[in-house]
């Protein structure tokens, strides 16, 4: 099982959505985590809402920083558009998906970001089968 870390700035939207999809799609091929470089401490309510629309509940996930992770080395680290704000986390492979930050934007932006992340996680899960 590959340890995968999804990273965004606040760990409140994009990385939480990615972790939710990875849990849902991976069928045991991923051990998914998420963290942020400046965690907000909460999951954005609109992220929770748009994930519920597709049948995935992320409301019990927690916004956290890297120091709160039990795992310190990953097989794959995926950053979701945080650029230079994302610190280096040791991993076999690093990928940057450059996904728009939906924070402060409308529900349609959250849905578009959710769908983009869903497609990327689905592709990632397909590559690892």
Buried (B, 14 or more C-beta within 10 A) or exposed (E): EBBBBBBBBBBBBBBBBBBBBBBBBBEEBBBBBBBBBEBBEEBBEBBBBBBEEBEBEBBEBEBBBBEEBEEEEBBBBBBBBBEEBBEEBEBEEBBBBEBBBBBEBEEEBBBBBBEBBBEBBBEBBEEBE
